[in-house]
Amino acid sequence: MMFTPLTHAEQAPGAPQVEAKAWMLMDFNSGKVLAEANADQRLDPASLTKMMTSYVVGQALKSGKITRDDMVTVGQDAWATGNPALRGSSLMFLKPGDRIPVSELNKGIVIQSGNDASIALADYVAGSQDSFVGLMNNYAKALKLQNTHFKTVHGLDADGQYSTARDMALIGQALIRDVPEEYALNKEKEFTFNNIRQHNRNRLLWSTNLQVDGIKTGHTSGAGNNLVASATDNGMRLISVVLGADTDAQRFRESEKLLTWGFRFFETVTPVKAATPFASQRVWFGDRKMVNLGVAQDAALTIPKGQMKNMKASFTLTSPQLSAPLKKHQQVGVIDFQLNGKTIEQRPLVVLDEVQEGSFFSRIVDFVMMKLDGWFGKWFS
């Protein structure tokens, strides 16, 4: 459906100018994109790749395939001294034969951006780096990322490795939503391993203006300076992506600018919550006469701040009548959210409770009643 754009009075001020190759600002809860530029341009993700590495590790922990206390023996491929590709890059400074808990290697990936830690944990989770990259790309497909392909577990420059600002925002959203315990590591400001203390490279964690708790920096000569950041304010969470900034300082400055603009001029509201009836409707041929309708997931909407008072919601059914059987969460229509009379968002309208077929006699009665209802309106319903 084509939505009518908001009038000038209803709109938030335009997004700030952002100095980067591509960028995006997205609301975590609603998925609403508040501003973007070149968001589908394929670029080198650099160490933002480790967001997907972290996601795969988080899923392996969540499913019980590995545990935080498992001891991992570091292989030769994770030794920077013996692997020219790793020299001079972000490291946890592992040595072959070291036995390190999964929890420590995981911190080395997320907090220190350790390329050696990424290799060691990838080998442990999937048996090899190639197999782990296969898992990364499988999750990319599962998350419906249209323009992302990984070739490494760490993000160092590799031909054929690419992502976009949009896809990186979606990976950030998935991290926060699907593996919250894994995501929580992103707010830790430092990590010490083997008496080597390293700080988290995301300097926005120290911001006094924003409540930032993630996510990831990235830099290579091919990629430039990247940053995916996430912050919260009064229950609202935003995710910003800045790709290809010219300098280290610029990626932080531009990200802070985007997040500040988003929090200042928008708010996220939830006018309809999951499992809370939005409407009730007559159902024919069922074991009950009425059924509650609503949404399967909270209908979070991001709107210009102060416009909630002007919002209304209505629904349209796919068919004129509802007939049993109906499965729980079966879609039967659409909820329209209007701001000052203009549709700005839609959400699926679903059945909140299963409705089974009624008895043979009750179905016969309903058949007659439905015919009468069709002839004479609602007098007999």
BELSUL-V374592 format. One record per residue. N is the residue number from 1. RES is the residue in three letters. PSI is psi as a letter, one per 30 degrees, with the letter a starting at -180 (NA if undefined). Layout:
BEGIN
n={N,N}
res={RES,RES}
psi={PSI,PSI}
END
This chain:
BEGIN
n={1,2,3,4,5,6,7,8,9,10,11,12,13,14,15,16,17,18,19,20,21,22,23,24,25,26,27,28,29,30,31,32,33,34,35,36,37,38,39,40,41,42,43,44,45,46,47,48,49,50,51,52,53,54,55,56,57,58,59,60,61,62,63,64,65,66,67,68,69,70,71,72,73,74,75,76,77,78,79,80,81,82,83,84,85,86,87,88,89,90,91,92,93,94,95,96,97,98,99,100,101,102,103,104,105,106,107,108,109,110,111,112,113,114,115,116,117,118,119,120,121,122,123,124,125,126,127,128,129,130,131,132,133,134,135,136,137,138,139,140,141,142,143,144,145,146,147,148,149,150,151,152,153,154,155,156,157,158,159,160,161,162,163,164,165,166,167,168,169,170,171,172,173,174,175,176,177,178,179,180,181,182,183,184,185,186,187,188,189,190,191,192,193,194,195,196,197,198,199,200,201,202,203,204,205,206,207,208,209,210,211,212,213,214,215,216,217,218,219,220,221,222,223,224,225,226,227,228,229,230,231,232,233,234,235,236,237,238,239,240,241,242,243,244,245,246,247,248,249,250,251,252,253,254,255,256,257,258,259,260,261,262,263,264,265,266,267,268,269,270,271,272,273,274,275,276,277,278,279,280,281,282,283,284,285,286,287,288,289,290,291,292,293,294,295,296,297,298,299,300,301,302,303,304,305,306,307,308,309,310,311,312,313,314,315,316,317,318,319,320,321,322,323,324,325,326,327,328,329,330,331,332,333,334,335,336,337,338,339,340,341,342,343,344,345,346,347,348,349,350,351,352,353,354,355,356,357,358,359,360,361,362,363,364,365,366,367,368,369,370,371,372,373,374,375,376,377,378,379,380,381}
res={MET,MET,PHE,THR,PRO,LEU,THR,HIS,ALA,GLU,GLN,ALA,PRO,GLY,ALA,PRO,GLN,VAL,GLU,ALA,LYS,ALA,TRP,MET,LEU,MET,ASP,PHE,ASN,SER,GLY,LYS,VAL,LEU,ALA,GLU,ALA,ASN,ALA,ASP,GLN,ARG,LEU,ASP,PRO,ALA,SER,LEU,THR,LYS,MET,MET,THR,SER,TYR,VAL,VAL,GLY,GLN,ALA,LEU,LYS,SER,GLY,LYS,ILE,THR,ARG,ASP,ASP,MET,VAL,THR,VAL,GLY,GLN,ASP,ALA,TRP,ALA,THR,GLY,ASN,PRO,ALA,LEU,ARG,GLY,SER,SER,LEU,MET,PHE,LEU,LYS,PRO,GLY,ASP,ARG,ILE,PRO,VAL,SER,GLU,LEU,ASN,LYS,GLY,ILE,VAL,ILE,GLN,SER,GLY,ASN,ASP,ALA,SER,ILE,ALA,LEU,ALA,ASP,TYR,VAL,ALA,GLY,SER,GLN,ASP,SER,PHE,VAL,GLY,LEU,MET,ASN,ASN,TYR,ALA,LYS,ALA,LEU,LYS,LEU,GLN,ASN,THR,HIS,PHE,LYS,THR,VAL,HIS,GLY,LEU,ASP,ALA,ASP,GLY,GLN,TYR,SER,THR,ALA,ARG,ASP,MET,ALA,LEU,ILE,GLY,GLN,ALA,LEU,ILE,ARG,ASP,VAL,PRO,GLU,GLU,TYR,ALA,LEU,ASN,LYS,GLU,LYS,GLU,PHE,THR,PHE,ASN,ASN,ILE,ARG,GLN,HIS,ASN,ARG,ASN,ARG,LEU,LEU,TRP,SER,THR,ASN,LEU,GLN,VAL,ASP,GLY,ILE,LYS,THR,GLY,HIS,THR,SER,GLY,ALA,GLY,ASN,ASN,LEU,VAL,ALA,SER,ALA,THR,ASP,ASN,GLY,MET,ARG,LEU,ILE,SER,VAL,VAL,LEU,GLY,ALA,ASP,THR,ASP,ALA,GLN,ARG,PHE,ARG,GLU,SER,GLU,LYS,LEU,LEU,THR,TRP,GLY,PHE,ARG,PHE,PHE,GLU,THR,VAL,THR,PRO,VAL,LYS,ALA,ALA,THR,PRO,PHE,ALA,SER,GLN,ARG,VAL,TRP,PHE,GLY,ASP,ARG,LYS,MET,VAL,ASN,LEU,GLY,VAL,ALA,GLN,ASP,ALA,ALA,LEU,THR,ILE,PRO,LYS,GLY,GLN,MET,LYS,ASN,MET,LYS,ALA,SER,PHE,THR,LEU,THR,SER,PRO,GLN,LEU,SER,ALA,PRO,LEU,LYS,LYS,HIS,GLN,GLN,VAL,GLY,VAL,ILE,ASP,PHE,GLN,LEU,ASN,GLY,LYS,THR,ILE,GLU,GLN,ARG,PRO,LEU,VAL,VAL,LEU,ASP,GLU,VAL,GLN,GLU,GLY,SER,PHE,PHE,SER,ARG,ILE,VAL,ASP,PHE,VAL,MET,MET,LYS,LEU,ASP,GLY,TRP,PHE,GLY,LYS,TRP,PHE,SER}
psi={k,k,k,k,l,l,l,e,f,f,l,l,l,l,l,l,k,k,j,l,e,l,l,k,k,k,k,e,e,f,g,k,j,e,l,l,k,h,f,g,k,k,l,k,f,b,f,f,e,f,e,e,e,e,e,e,e,e,e,e,e,e,f,g,e,l,l,f,f,k,k,k,k,k,l,e,f,g,j,e,e,g,j,e,f,f,k,g,l,k,l,f,h,l,k,k,f,k,j,k,k,e,e,e,e,e,e,e,e,e,e,f,h,j,e,e,e,e,e,e,e,e,e,e,e,f,f,l,e,e,e,e,e,e,e,e,e,e,e,e,e,e,g,h,k,f,h,k,k,k,f,l,f,f,g,l,k,k,k,g,k,l,a,l,e,e,e,e,e,e,e,e,e,e,e,e,e,e,i,e,e,e,e,f,f,f,f,k,f,l,k,k,k,h,g,j,k,k,l,k,f,j,f,f,f,g,k,f,f,k,i,k,g,l,e,k,l,k,k,l,e,e,f,a,j,l,k,k,l,k,l,l,j,h,f,k,k,l,k,k,k,j,k,h,l,e,l,e,e,e,e,e,e,e,e,e,e,e,e,e,e,e,e,e,f,l,l,k,l,i,f,k,l,k,g,k,k,e,l,k,k,k,k,k,g,l,g,l,f,l,k,k,k,b,k,e,k,k,i,k,k,k,l,k,k,g,g,e,f,g,k,l,k,l,l,k,k,e,l,e,l,k,k,l,l,k,l,k,g,k,k,g,a,k,k,k,k,k,j,h,f,k,k,f,l,l,k,k,k,l,k,f,k,k,j,l,k,a,l,e,e,e,e,e,e,e,e,e,e,e,e,e,e,e,e,g,b,g,e,g,NA}
END
